[in-house]
């Protein structure tokens, strides 16, 4: 059964580890993440972006697939199904469809509007026992060819949004989505520390987990980050394993073209990446 991310993140914050959010893109992805979480005895958050939601034929399809897998793969570790960077409309659609957690990304609205919309969604999610993530200060990254440096959030604004009763807060600390450029300045731990002092026990979220050096990840966890989002890294390992299979001509041998065979190396690669991250984040055996 899907659960809200609240309990798993409260425990993570107290225990100084982080729970990974692994974005899912299809059935292979979902199965790989769930099986690895069970094998590692780790809580896990399945992230779904609005684009991935459309790709997988809609939120209800995803809820049906995930709930079916939890039952038929005998998954007993805590699993939250979470909308990633949701719009206001997307958040409402996921609440309807049966997600157990949502992120409302109102960071592009003026702060007053971000607060008003977040407040409304907090009331709905509270009533339904769901968790909700809000964002302050945009997360950088490549969007339409423009690479954003990754802004740092204003700690005062973070406090205003945290005080609305959200479960967790994503605050920009110089992190970006996708691959990091060579001239990246690193995470701003001063900003993180200031945000942590203002928001107290609130679990903080680090977006753009791919490519941040391990020592920085560990330091961020020490400073109150309890949820780390990983997407690009799984995509890269899946693509590399699939490329290798085809370059070695294995799809031309016997029934090697069968998608179950063709996608198997990529599936195993996702599992290996997820396991590595769970070990790094410290969530193994924390279910």
PyMOL commands that set and color helices and strands:
alter all, ss='L'
color gray80, all
select helices_A, chain A and resi 6-15+27-40+50-55+59-72+88-97+111-128+155-162+189-199+214-222+232-247+250-252+259-262+264-281
alter helices_A, ss='H'
color red, helices_A
select strands_A, chain A and resi 19-23+44-49+79-86+101-104+131-136+140-143+146-148+168-171+176-177+203-206+225-230
alter strands_A, ss='S'
color yellow, strands_A
deselect
rebuild
show_as cartoon
